[in-house]
Amino acid sequence: MELLSKIRGCLLPENLEVHLYPEYLHIVSFTSIGEISTEKMIVRHQNGILQIKGKNLSLAKLLGDEVLIKGCVEQIEFR
């Protein structure tokens, strides 16, 4: 049963994951998106919100509980 839990955790992460790349921000395990603009995005997760600020921000991909934000990310704030 423990092995099954580990596999499930890898396939369906329960904790928020944030991966920053040069031109993208990849967020896994969010609950909703509150605000979308080219300079600011609000992403809600189980324990609060992420406020992303930058330039030319856009949603490049939205799939289930994963979002890929394209643009120049200048600031990420956990609240």
C-alpha positions in Angstrom: 0.0 0.0 0.0 2.9 2.4 0.7 4.3 1.9 -2.8 0.9 2.8 -4.2 0.8 6.0 -2.1 4.3 7.0 -3.4 3.2 6.4 -7.0 0.0 8.4 -6.5 2.0 11.2 -4.9 4.3 11.4 -8.0 1.4 11.3 -10.5 -1.0 13.5 -8.5 0.9 15.9 -6.3 -1.0 17.3 -3.3 1.4 20.0 -2.4 1.9 23.2 -4.4 4.9 23.1 -6.8 6.3 26.2 -8.4 9.0 25.8 -11.1 10.6 29.0 -12.6 12.2 28.8 -16.0 13.7 31.7 -18.0 10.5 32.5 -19.9 7.9 30.4 -18.1 6.4 29.8 -14.6 5.0 26.3 -14.1 2.6 25.8 -11.2 1.2 22.4 -10.1 -1.6 21.7 -7.6 -3.4 25.1 -7.6 -7.1 25.4 -6.9 -8.2 28.4 -8.9 -7.0 31.5 -10.8 -8.2 34.8 -9.3 -6.8 37.5 -11.6 -5.2 37.5 -15.0 -3.5 40.5 -16.6 -0.3 41.1 -18.5 1.3 42.5 -15.4 -0.2 40.5 -12.5 -1.7 37.1 -11.9 -3.3 35.7 -8.7 -3.2 31.9 -8.3 -5.0 30.3 -5.4 -3.8 27.1 -3.7 -4.8 25.1 -0.7 -2.9 27.2 1.8 -3.3 30.7 0.4 -2.4 32.6 -2.8 0.5 33.2 -5.1 0.8 36.7 -6.5 2.9 36.8 -9.7 4.1 40.2 -11.1 5.9 40.7 -14.3 5.7 41.9 -17.9 3.8 40.4 -20.8 2.3 37.6 -18.7 -0.1 35.2 -20.3 -1.6 31.8 -19.8 0.3 29.5 -22.1 -1.3 26.3 -20.9 -4.1 25.4 -18.4 -4.7 21.7 -17.7 -6.5 20.4 -14.6 -4.5 21.6 -11.6 -1.5 22.8 -13.7 -0.9 26.2 -15.2 2.0 27.4 -17.4 2.5 31.2 -17.4 4.6 32.8 -20.1 6.3 36.1 -19.8 9.0 37.9 -17.8 8.3 37.0 -14.1 9.8 39.7 -11.9 8.2 38.8 -8.5 6.5 35.8 -6.9 4.8 36.4 -3.5 3.4 33.7 -1.3 0.5 34.8 0.9 
